Amino acid sequence: MATVCGVHKAAFHVYLTVLDHPHSTRAEIAERLDRDQSTIGKQLQPLYDQELVTRYHTPSLVGASNIFI
């Protein structure tokens, strides 16, 4: 698989979406990219590992516990 800055292209595309839409939930990212939430979760993992995105818990939002920036 091709990589950009050590991140697979699909994960990099997710990263660009997060940059364009900060404070998005995984569901919102999945909707914007027309992908399944579980796929987005897998693609976000290397971004967490490289500290390119941060997960914030927001218990006040029903069904949206993670916000990524």
C-alpha positions in Angstrom: 0.0 0.0 0.0 1.2 3.5 -0.7 1.9 5.8 2.2 2.2 9.5 2.8 4.4 10.6 5.7 4.3 7.0 7.0 0.5 6.8 7.0 -1.5 4.8 4.4 -3.3 6.9 1.9 -6.8 6.0 3.2 -5.8 7.1 6.7 -4.2 10.3 5.3 -7.4 11.1 3.5 -9.2 10.8 6.9 -6.6 13.1 8.4 -7.2 15.7 5.7 -10.9 15.5 6.5 -10.3 16.0 10.2 -8.2 19.0 9.4 -10.9 20.4 7.2 -13.6 19.7 9.8 -12.1 19.9 13.3 -14.1 18.6 16.2 -15.8 16.0 14.1 -17.1 12.8 15.5 -16.2 9.4 13.9 -19.8 9.3 12.6 -19.5 12.7 10.9 -16.2 11.7 9.3 -17.7 8.5 8.1 -20.6 10.3 6.6 -18.4 12.9 4.9 -16.3 10.2 3.3 -19.1 7.8 2.7 -17.4 5.0 4.7 -18.4 2.8 7.5 -17.7 4.0 11.0 -15.6 0.9 11.8 -13.5 1.6 8.8 -12.9 5.1 9.9 -12.0 3.9 13.4 -9.3 1.6 11.9 -8.0 4.4 9.7 -7.9 6.8 12.7 -5.8 4.4 14.8 -2.4 5.1 13.1 -3.2 8.8 13.3 -3.6 8.4 17.1 -0.5 6.4 17.3 1.5 9.1 15.5 -0.3 11.8 17.6 -1.7 13.5 14.5 -5.2 13.5 16.0 -6.5 13.7 19.5 -9.7 12.0 20.9 -11.8 14.0 23.3 -14.6 12.5 25.2 -17.8 14.5 25.2 -20.4 12.8 27.4 -22.9 15.6 26.9 -23.4 14.6 23.2 -25.6 11.5 23.0 -24.1 8.9 20.7 -21.0 11.1 19.9 -18.4 10.4 22.5 -15.3 11.2 20.5 -14.3 14.4 18.8 -11.1 14.5 16.8 -8.9 17.4 16.1 
